[in-house]
Amino acid sequence: MTSPKPAAPYSHDEVHLILATSQAIIQQTWTNNKEEWGKTLDLATYHAREIFIANQAFTNNNKLQVWVLVPKTFDPENPDLSLILSAVETFLRPGLIATKELGVRDVASVSVASVFTPARYRGHGYGSLMMRLLWSQIERMDNVEFTFLYSDVGSTFYSRMGWVPKRSEEMVIPTDFALPASGEVTLDTVTDQMLENLAALDAQLLRETLKVQINTTPDFTSLAAVTPEPRCLQWLHMRSRFAAAHVLKLEQHEITSLGARDQASNSFVVWYHDLGKSQLFIVRWRVDPLASQAETVSALMGAAQAEAKKWNLSKVVIWNPEQSLSDLLGLKIVYRDSAIPSIGLTVSSPTASSVEWVMNEKYSWC
């Protein structure tokens, strides 16, 4: 006989969502969610990592914010940290929206991450309530027209609050997989110093793509994309660098190669070292339509394989690749049931009731 579910410690009318501004509250959310995202780390190292990545150009100056669901009696100046019922992080990001009516526009977007409810408070709808309240907060933010997240709890939970699941597929390229010959393709290594110019080029090409694509998009549909920016790419690499130096404590821990770029075309790849899971993630992949497709693909993917081998990583992973890449390499695209991309419009429009996510790749993950 199953025991009855304990009563909720607080009704939904007795709680509210607040922005955490004190380090004590923010660090308690890290302590709470360590069991999910820091299982292999001791608490001090986990906190050190969170402090490190929270103080990058991508996250500082309130671009990263922590929200907590707490009782209305909770005193932020003298907090009882055991009463944090649920917590979530938001990141303010540049974005692009394209509609037939208004063309391509620069807007703001908000990515949502680190949604966590401590085990003792689960089963009372606090997580759902928090996300509904968060959506209302995002709707009131200046110039924010869409919000997105990556779901690890399936495709249904967040869709009830407005985040609609989109394509969630990947292709895995083993480091020992034999690629077609790359021919006469000369690549430059992408370094920290090159990220700003490369991201600017990527954003320019994305705007041009949206201008063309919106003309063939069904009526009442917006196209949304996260604008490529060097700060986010750098933030991803800083996560890898912290892991190499302070988690795995590798003797050779300097990560200097961040991707590869074709000297003769606007083709490039940017990657991220997921050292803990022995994989090299391709965060941005672009093959210039004017370039030799097979040779350029082989050169860029070969550079990714070489970087993976350098760090003893077993595979290269790319999210939502084009079918042409799968056909060329002879590798399958498979469904991914974790980190499911989900997006929603926060500004209603009479001419756009649905949204399609353009350039839905790993670079926008956080």
N, C-alpha and C positions, 0 to 999 in steps of 0.2 A: 504493500500500500504506500503510495507516494505521499509525502508530507505536504501540507498546503503551502503555497508560496507565501513567504512573509510579506506583511503589508509594506507598502512604500513608506520610507521614512518621511517623505515630504510629498504633498500633492503637487500637481503641475501648477496650480495657482499660487503655491508657496515658494516657487523658485523663479529665478530670472537669469539671463545671460549678461555677463559683464566683461569688459575688457580688462585683462590682467596687466597691471602696470608695475607691481612690485616684484623684485627678483625672488622673494620668498615664495610667492604664489606660482610664478613661472617655473621655478626649479622644482616645486612640488609636482607640477604636471609631468616633468621629466622623470622624477622618481616613480610616479604612478605608471607611466607608459613604458618604462624600461623593460618590463616583463614581455612586452610585445616587440619592441624595436632595438633592444639592447641585451638580448638574452645571453650573449657570449661575453659581455663586458662587465667589469666590476662597476659599481655605482660611480666612483670618482672618475673613471675614464669616460663613462657615458656622459656625465655632466660636462666634463672637459670638452668632449666632442660637440655637444649642443651649444656650449658657450662659443666655441671656435667658429662653428658654421653660422651662428646667429650674429656674428660681428663681421661678416663679409659685406662687400658693396651691394650685393643682391638683397641682403636682409636687414641692414642697419637703417637707422633713421625712420623707424616705424614701418618699413616695408614688410616686415614680419610682425604679426600681432598674434597674441595668445588670448583666447576667449575661454571663460569657464562658466559652467552652469552651477549655480550655488543657491542655497536658501536666501530669501530676501532679508533674513536677519544676519547674514554673513557680513562681517566688518572687514573691508579690505585693509584698513589701517592696523587692525589687530586680528588677523585672520586665524580661524580654526582650520588648519590645512586639511584636516580629515573630512571636511565637508565639501570638498570639490567633487561634485557628482559626476561631471563629465567635462572634457576639455577638447579644444580644437585649435589649429593654427591656420592663419590666412596669410597669403603673400600677395602684395600688390604688384601687378605685372602690366607691361604694355601689351596692347592687343590691336587687332585689325578686324573690322566688320565691313562686309560688302553686301549691299542690297541693290536691286535694280533701280530703285527710286533715288538713292543717295550716292551710289557708287562706293568707292573704297574710302573708309575713314579710320583715322587713328583714334583709339579709345583706350580706356583702362579695363583691366580684367582682374579677377581675384581667383587665385588657386587655393584650394582647401586641402589640408593635410593633417596627419596625426590626430585623427578622430579617435578618442579613447574614453571609455567608461570603466572605472575600476570594478572588479568582479563583484564586490559587495553591493554595488549599486545597480547592477544589471537586472533586466527583467521588469523594469518599471517604466519603460518608455522615455527615459531621460535622454538617451542618445538621439532619438527621433525628435524630441522636443527641442533639443539644442540645435539641431540642424535646421529646423523650421525657423527658429528665432534668428539663427545666423543668416539665413536667406533674407529675412527682413532687414537685417543690418546691412547686408551687401547692397540691397536695392537702394538704400539711402546714401551710399557712398558716391562721391562726385565722379561723374563721367564713366562709371563702371557699367558696361553693357553686357558682359557675360562672366560666368564663373564656371570653374571646372575642377575636377578632382579625379583621383584614381582609386577605384573601389577594390578592396580586398575581401569584401563580404558579398560578392555576387552582384548581379545587375539590377536587383529589385529594390533594395533598401533605399538607396539615394534617389532613385527615380521617383519615389513617392513625394519627395521634397522639391523636385524640379531639375535634378541633374540627370539628364537622359544618357543612357549608355550608348557608346559608339563602337566602331570597329576595334576589336581587341585581338590582334593576331601577331605572330612573330615567326621569324625564320632563324634557325640555328645553323651556323657554319662552323664545323669542327676545325680546330687549328691545323689539323693534318689533311683537310679536304683538298683535293687537287683541283686547282682553278684552271680555266682556259689560259692560253698564252696571252700576255699583256701587250706584246708588241712594243712600239716605240713611244711609250708614255713616260714622261719625266715628272716626278712628283717632288714637291717641297714639303718639308715637315711643318705642320701647324704648331706654333709655339704660343705662349702666353701673349707675346707682343703682337701676334697676328690676329688674335681673336676679335679685336674691335673692328678692324677693317673687314674681316670675313663675315662677321655678324651683320655689319651694315650692308654689305653686298647681298647677303642672304635675304635681309628684310626688303631691299629694293626689288629683288627678283620675285619675292613673294607678292609684293604689291602688284607687280605686272601680271603675275599669274591670276590673282584675284580679279583684276580688271577684265581679263579674258573669260575666266570661268563663270563669273556672275551672269554673263550674257546667255549661257546655256543652262543655267540653274532653274529649276521649277519655280513658278510664281509662289509667293508667300514663304520663301526660304531665304534665310541669311546665311552667308558664309562667314565663319569665324576662324581666326588663327591667332596663336600666341606669337607676338613679334620676337624673332630671334634677337638676343641681346648678349653682349659679352659678359655681363655680370652674372647671369644664370649659368652660362657655360663655365665660368670661372668657379662659381660656387660648387658645381658638381665635381670639378677637379680638386678643389680644396677638401672635399669629403674623402676622395681617394688618397690624397696626400696625408691626411690625418690618419687614415687607416694604415697606410704603409709605415708611417713613422711611429705611431703611438699604440696601435692595436696589434698589428702583426709584428711590429718592431723589426722590420727588415733592415739588414745592414746596408743594402743599397736601396734607398727609399725615395730617391728624387725622381718624380714623374715629370718629364720634360716634353715628351711627344704627345700632343693632344689631338692629332689627326694628320691628314695628308691632303694636298691640293695639287691638281694638275696645272702645270705651268702654261699649257696651251689653251685651256678652256675654263669655263666657270663650273668645273666639276670638283667636288671635295667630299671628304668624310671627316666628321668630328666624333671622337669616341670618349668613353668614360670607363675607367678601370674599376670594375666591381670585384675587388680583390677577395672579399669574404666569400663570394659565391663562384670564384674561379671563372669569371666571364668578362669579356670586353664588350661593353654596350656601344653600339653605334647610335649616337644621339642625334646626329644630322647626316643625311645622305643625299647628295645631289649629283646627278650625271647630266651634264649639259646636253640638250637634245641635238646640238650641232657637233658634238664630239663622237668619235668612234665608240659605239656602245660597248661591244664585247671587250675591246682592249682596255677601255677606261674602267669598266666594272672590275675586270681582273686586276688591274693595277691598284685601284683603291682598296678592294677587298684583300688583296695580297698584303698591302701595307698594314691593314687591320690584323690579319693573321700573324704577321711578323711581330707586331707590338704585343699581341696576346702571348705568343711564344716567349718573348723577352721576359714577361712577368709570370711565366709558367701558368697561364690561364688556359683552360681546356677548350674554350669555344668563343666565337663571336656571335652576338645576338643583335638582331635588328627588328624593331617594332613596325608593324603595318607596312611591309615592303610592297612595291608594285609587283604585279603578276609577272611583268617582263623580267624582273630580276630573278624570280623563282624559275622561270622557264630557261633563262640563260645559264643558271648554275645547276639546274636539275635537282633543286632541293624543294621540299614541301613547305608551304606556309600553313601553320597550325594555329588553332584557337588558343588564346591565353586566358585562363580563368582567374588571374590575379592582376592587380593594377589595371582594372577595366576603366578606360577613359570615359568620363561622363561629363556632360556640359549642359548649360542652360542659359537662356537669355534672361537678363534681369531688367531690361527695358522693353516694355510691350510696344509693338508696332502694328498698325493696321495692315501693313504690307508684308510682314514677315512673322509668321507664327511658328516656324520651325527653324532649326539651325543645323548646319553641317560643319564639321570640324575639318579644316584644311590643314595639311602638314601635321597630322596627328602622329608625332614621333616622340622619342624619349627626351628630347631637349627641353620639353615643357614640364617634365616631371619634377616634383620637388617633395 
